[in-house]
Amino acid sequence: MMHTFAGKVALITGGSSGIGRAAALCFAAQGAKVLVTGRRAGPLEETAATHPDIVGLVADVASEKDAARTVAQAVDLWGRLDILVNNAGAGAILALPDASAERIAGILAVNVVGPSILAAAALPYLQKTKGTIVNISSTFGHKAAAGISHYAASKAALEHLTRCWALELAPSGIRVNAIAAGPTESNALIGMMGLSPEAAAAIEAQEREQIPLKRRGTPDDVARWILTLAEGHSAWVTGQVIAVDGGLSAT
């Protein structure tokens, strides 16, 4: 087995399921120590149980206090931080007439504020290791869709933060990239978007027809690209948003 990330430490938000859990397993399998965060202890414990080099921490990505505590935990455990994956996300099927300040703020808190305060907290340690940040965006960060305008706008903001941070942090040797993930097999439509199982199944079927490769992605499809952007072979890649979506963004 290759140990590309031996001696490296990765911090992954939203690591209790889906893309975050898949990325944690991939990093650990290649030698990294991995701290995963989320809001629910049970799923985090399940993720941590899959590999001895994965540790879970209950934390709210939108909390400035939790951001500092999360970074401190990684450094206390392993003495360094090399990779930050801003994967945690929030969204809603939210038509404009239903958009309240509270619901909009909730989406932005997780998708824009959270990555910002965590990256800021991690910065002194990433500077020491010349580390990397990988932000997880969405096809809909650059492809318009009705009914998810505030989710889409938050991901568009994250993509532009990626480009701006790449320029700002390049003098420190820190690379910043993003993956715009397409519809991926997970519980997001029910758990994050709040749809009924029937409504979620209908949307999933519609997405399969819209995606040129005629299938929704798997968490591993995206996780592989997270590792690709984090490894040394990508040392000359920064400020990029890579679409991993079966061709959906090209339609």
KAJO-V156912 format. One line per field, one symbol per residue. ss: DSSP state (H for helix, E for strand, L for the rest). psi: psi as a letter, one per 20 degrees, with the letter a starting at -180 (. if undefined). burial: I if it has 16 or more other ideal C-beta (glycine too) atoms within 10 Angstrom, else O. A space follows every 50 residues. Layout:
ss: ???
psi: ???
burial: ???
//
This chain:
ss: LLLLLLLLEEEEELLLLHHHHHHHHHHHHLLLEEEEEELLHHHHHHHHLL LLLEEEEELLLLLHHHHHHHHHHHHHHHLLLLEEEELLLLLLLLLHHHLL HHHHHHHHHHHHHHHHHHHHHHHHHHHHHLLEEEEEEEHHHLLLLLLLHH HHHHHHHHHHHHHHHHHHHHHHLLEEEEEEELLELLLHHHHLLLLLHHHH HHHHHHHHHHLLLLLLELHHHHHHHHHHHHLHHHLLLLLLEEEELLLHHH L
psi: pqmhkpiqpppoqljircggggggggghhkiqpppqqripgghghgghii pijppqppqohjphghgghgghgghhgijrphpponhpqqrqonqgiior hghghgghgghggghghggghighhhhhilaqpopobqhjijpqqqikhh gghhhgghhhgggghgghighjjpqprqpnpapqoajhhgggikqqhghg hgggggghhhphjkqqrqhhghhhhghghirhikikoqjqoppnkjjhii .
burial: OOOIIOOIIIIIIIIIIIIIIIIIIIIIIIOIIIIIIIOOOOIIOOIIOO OOIIIIIOIIIIIOOIIOOIIOIIIOOIOIIIIIIIIIIIIIOIOOOOOO OOOIOIIIIIIIIIIIIIIOIIIOIIOOIOIIIIIIIIIIIOIOOOOIII IIIIIIIIIOIIIOIIOOIOOOOIIIIIIIIIIIOIOIIOOIIOIOOOOI OOOOOOIOOOIOOOOIIOIOIIIOIIIIIIOOOIOOOIIIIIIIIIOIIO O
//
